[in-house]
Amino acid sequence: MSGGMQDYKITLTDRRGRTLILSPNGPCKLIEGGLEGFGSADFDVRVRAYASTAGGYAETRRFAERGIGLTFTVEDGAEEDAETIRKRILSMMDPGEDLTLDAELSGERRQITVIPAEGAEIRRPHFYHPLEVTLTFCAPEVFFREPEARGVQFGDRAPLFACPLNLWAGAGTVSGLLRVGNEAVIRNPGDGPCGVVVTLSAEGSPVVSPVVTAGEKFIRCPLTLADGSEMEIDTRPRRKTITVDGERVFLFDRDSTFFQLPPGVTAVTVGAAQGEEYLRARIAFTPIYYGM
C-alpha cells in the first residue's frame, strides 16, 4: 500500500443494513493494487465524419458506466472469524440489490451507489494464507457524491430591541423584524452540475404562484400554496418531481426548466406573484465528483 493509502476506510452497506468494512486495523485489508475504478470513469466519445468536408462532429461525448473493483484479505477478527465474514460477503453480493459504497481515502470522504457485477471471487493461495477476496461492481450513476447534502435556508428573523427602550405615546417601538431574504448565493464545490431539492412553505397567509430562479432558468408553479402547506421541487436527474404536502402535482409553467446547480457560485432566488413575504424556503444539494 502506498504511503498516501496507509489510512483508509471503505464501507459497503446493503439495504438490510449489513456492512463490510475494509481498513488497515480490521480483519479485511486491501492488498497492494487492490483498488480499481476510484479515479475517473471511462469516457464514451465518438466522432462522426462530415459527408463532404474535412473533419467531423462529436456524435457522443459522455462519461461511460463506472466499474469498481476491491481486492482484500480476510483474517479472523476480534468479533467474528473469517468464515463468518466470508458467508456475509456471499450473501451481500446480490445483483438485484444496490449497495452503498462509502470511501474515506486521502482525507476525503465520498459515496457512490454500486451494483454487484460478478459473484465474489474467494481463494486461499495456501493453507496458512488468509482468504483473498475480489469484489466487482458497476456504478450506473458514475459519480462519487458527498455523504451528506448541503443546505441553505432563505430568510430569518432579526430581533430589533433598541436600548434604552422608548415607550412614550407616539414615539413608536419595534420589538422585532421579520426579514425575508429571497436570494441566496450558493457555492457548488463539486466537479459537475447537481440537482437540488427546494422546499417552499407558506407561513401566515397563502402564497400564489411560487417561483424559484437560478440564473436565467426558473421553475414557476401556477397554484396557490395554502397557509401551512409545503411544496417540494426536486430537480435531481431521474427524480424530477413536484409535490405539495406529499402529493405529486404536475402544475408548472411551460417555460420552466428543472435546472441543475453548476460548479462554482450561483445566485438562487425565490418569489411569488402574491404573498412573497409569507414564503419560506430552503434548498439542499449534494455535490458530485468525477473521482476520489
C-alpha positions in Angstrom: 0.0 0.0 0.0 1.4 3.4 -1.0 2.2 6.0 1.7 -1.0 8.0 0.9 -3.1 5.0 1.4 -2.0 3.9 4.9 -5.1 5.4 6.4 -8.3 4.3 4.6 -11.8 3.0 5.4 -14.2 1.5 2.8 -17.6 0.5 4.0 -20.2 -1.4 1.9 -23.8 -1.3 3.2 -26.7 -3.2 1.8 -30.4 -2.5 2.1 -30.7 -4.7 5.2 -28.1 -2.6 7.0 -25.4 -5.2 6.9 -21.9 -3.9 6.4 -18.5 -5.0 5.2 -15.6 -2.7 6.4 -12.1 -2.6 4.8 -9.5 -0.8 6.9 -5.8 -1.3 7.9 -6.9 -2.1 11.5 -9.7 -4.6 10.7 -9.9 -8.2 9.6 -10.5 -7.1 5.9 -7.4 -5.3 4.5 -6.8 -4.1 0.9 -3.9 -5.6 -0.8 -1.4 -3.7 -2.9 -3.2 -2.5 -6.1 -6.5 -3.7 -4.7 -8.5 -0.6 -5.7 -9.9 -0.1 -9.2 -12.3 2.5 -10.5 -11.7 5.2 -7.9 -10.2 7.6 -10.5 -12.0 9.0 -13.5 -14.7 6.8 -15.2 -14.2 5.7 -18.7 -15.2 8.1 -21.5 -17.6 7.4 -24.3 -16.6 9.8 -27.1 -17.5 9.1 -30.7 -16.9 11.4 -33.7 -18.9 11.1 -37.0 -17.3 12.4 -40.2 -18.9 15.1 -42.2 -20.2 13.8 -45.5 -18.3 16.1 -47.9 -15.9 18.3 -45.9 -12.9 17.6 -43.7 -13.2 16.7 -40.1 -16.3 15.7 -38.3 -18.6 16.4 -35.3 -19.0 14.8 -31.8 -21.9 12.4 -32.0 -21.4 11.2 -28.4 -19.4 12.6 -25.6 -20.2 11.4 -22.1 -18.8 9.5 -19.1 -19.4 5.8 -19.5 -20.5 3.5 -16.7 -18.0 3.1 -13.9 -16.5 -0.2 -12.9 -15.2 -0.7 -9.4 -13.0 -3.5 -8.0 -11.9 -4.3 -4.5 -9.3 -7.0 -3.6 -8.6 -7.7 0.0 -7.6 -10.3 2.5 -9.9 -11.6 5.3 -8.5 -12.8 8.6 -10.1 -13.7 11.9 -11.2 -10.6 13.8 -11.8 -9.8 17.4 -15.6 -10.0 17.0 -16.1 -12.5 14.2 -14.0 -15.1 12.4 -13.1 -15.2 8.7 -15.7 -17.8 7.9 -18.5 -15.7 9.2 -17.2 -12.7 7.2 -17.0 -14.9 4.1 -20.6 -16.0 4.4 -21.8 -12.4 4.8 -19.8 -11.4 1.7 -21.6 -14.0 -0.4 -25.0 -13.0 1.0 -24.4 -9.3 0.3 -23.3 -9.8 -3.3 -26.8 -9.8 -4.8 -27.1 -8.3 -8.4 -30.7 -7.5 -7.7 -29.8 -5.1 -4.9 -28.0 -1.8 -4.7 -25.1 -1.3 -2.2 -23.8 2.0 -0.8 -20.0 2.3 -1.0 -18.6 4.8 1.5 -14.9 5.6 1.0 -12.5 7.6 3.1 -9.3 8.0 1.1 -6.5 10.6 1.3 -8.5 12.7 3.7 -11.7 12.8 1.5 -14.9 11.0 2.1 -17.3 10.2 -0.8 -20.1 7.8 -1.5 -21.4 6.0 -4.6 -24.2 3.5 -5.3 -23.0 0.3 -6.8 -24.4 -3.0 -8.1 -22.6 -6.3 -7.8 -21.5 -7.1 -11.4 -19.9 -10.5 -10.7 -20.0 -13.1 -7.9 -17.4 -12.8 -5.2 -14.1 -14.4 -6.1 -12.8 -16.1 -3.0 -9.5 -18.0 -2.9 -6.8 -19.2 -0.5 -3.3 -19.4 -2.1 -2.2 -22.0 0.5 -3.4 -23.4 3.8 -1.7 -20.8 6.1 -2.6 -17.8 3.9 -5.6 -15.7 4.7 -8.6 -15.7 2.3 -8.2 -13.4 -0.7 -11.4 -11.8 -2.0 -12.2 -9.8 -5.2 -15.5 -8.0 -5.5 -16.5 -6.4 -8.8 -19.2 -3.7 -9.1 -20.7 -1.3 -11.6 -21.9 2.2 -10.8 -24.6 3.3 -13.2 -24.7 6.9 -11.7 -20.9 7.1 -12.3 -20.0 10.0 -10.0 -19.0 10.0 -6.3 -21.0 12.2 -4.1 -20.6 13.9 -0.7 -22.1 11.7 2.1 -24.4 14.5 3.4 -26.5 17.0 1.5 -25.6 20.7 1.9 -28.5 23.0 2.9 -29.2 26.7 2.7 -32.1 28.5 4.5 -33.7 31.5 2.9 -34.9 34.3 5.3 -34.5 34.7 9.0 -35.8 36.7 12.0 -33.8 39.6 13.3 -34.8 41.0 16.7 -34.7 44.8 16.9 -34.9 46.0 20.5 -33.4 49.5 21.0 -31.8 50.4 24.2 -33.0 52.4 26.1 -36.5 51.3 25.1 -38.8 54.3 24.4 -42.4 53.6 25.1 -43.7 57.2 25.1 -47.0 57.7 23.3 -46.5 58.5 19.6 -42.8 57.5 19.7 -43.5 54.0 18.4 -41.5 50.9 19.1 -40.2 47.9 17.1 -39.9 44.7 19.1 -38.9 42.6 16.2 -38.5 42.5 12.4 -39.2 39.6 10.0 -36.6 39.9 7.4 -37.5 37.9 4.3 -34.4 37.0 2.3 -35.4 35.8 -1.1 -31.9 35.3 -2.5 -29.0 33.0 -1.6 -25.6 32.8 -3.2 -24.8 29.1 -3.3 -21.3 27.6 -4.0 -21.2 24.2 -5.5 -17.7 22.8 -4.8 -18.2 19.7 -7.0 -16.8 18.8 -10.4 -20.2 18.8 -12.2 -23.7 20.1 -12.1 -26.0 18.6 -9.5 -29.8 18.6 -8.9 -31.4 20.5 -6.0 -34.3 19.9 -3.7 -36.2 23.2 -3.0 -38.7 23.2 -0.1 -41.2 26.1 -0.1 -43.8 26.7 2.6 -46.5 29.3 3.3 -46.4 30.7 6.8 -49.1 33.2 7.8 -51.0 33.6 4.6 -51.4 31.8 1.2 -48.7 32.2 -1.4 -49.7 32.5 -5.1 -47.6 31.2 -8.0 -44.3 30.5 -6.2 -41.2 30.6 -8.4 -37.5 29.5 -8.0 -34.9 31.1 -10.2 -31.3 30.2 -10.8 -29.5 32.4 -13.4 -31.7 32.5 -16.5 -33.6 29.4 -15.6 -36.7 29.1 -13.4 -39.5 26.9 -12.2 -42.8 28.6 -11.7 -45.9 26.7 -10.3 -49.2 28.3 -11.2 -51.0 27.3 -8.0 -51.9 28.7 -4.6 -49.9 27.3 -1.6 -52.3 27.4 1.3 -51.2 28.7 4.7 -49.2 25.9 6.4 -48.8 23.9 3.2 -45.4 22.8 1.9 -44.1 22.2 -1.6 -41.0 20.3 -2.7 -39.3 20.8 -6.1 -36.8 18.0 -6.9 -34.6 18.6 -9.9 -32.2 15.7 -9.4 -31.7 13.5 -12.5 -34.3 10.6 -12.7 -36.1 12.1 -9.7 -37.6 15.2 -11.1 -40.9 15.8 -9.3 -43.1 18.5 -7.6 -45.1 17.6 -4.6 -47.5 19.6 -2.3 -47.9 18.2 1.2 -46.5 14.9 -0.1 -48.9 14.6 -3.1 -47.3 14.7 -6.6 -48.6 17.5 -8.8 -48.0 18.4 -12.5 -48.5 22.1 -12.3 -45.6 24.2 -13.6 -45.2 26.9 -16.2 -44.4 25.5 -19.7 -41.2 27.6 -19.9 -39.9 26.1 -16.6 -36.6 24.2 -16.5 -35.7 21.7 -13.9 -32.3 23.3 -13.5 -29.1 21.9 -12.2 -26.7 23.8 -9.9 -23.4 24.3 -11.9 -20.0 24.1 -10.3 -19.0 27.5 -8.8 -21.2 30.2 -7.5 -24.9 30.7 -8.4 -27.5 33.1 -7.1 -30.8 31.4 -6.4 -33.9 33.4 -5.7 -37.4 32.5 -4.6 -40.5 34.6 -5.1 -44.2 34.6 -5.7 -46.9 36.6 -7.6 -48.7 37.3 -4.3 -47.8 36.6 -0.7 -44.0 36.6 -1.2 -43.5 37.9 2.3 -45.1 34.8 3.7 -42.9 32.4 1.7 -40.3 30.4 3.5 -37.7 28.4 1.5 -34.7 26.1 1.9 -32.6 24.4 -0.7 -30.5 21.2 -0.4 -27.9 19.8 -2.8 -25.3 17.1 -2.9 -22.1 17.9 -4.8 -20.7 15.3 -7.2 -17.1 14.4 -8.1 -15.6 12.7 -11.1 -13.3 10.6 -8.9 -11.7 10.2 -5.4 
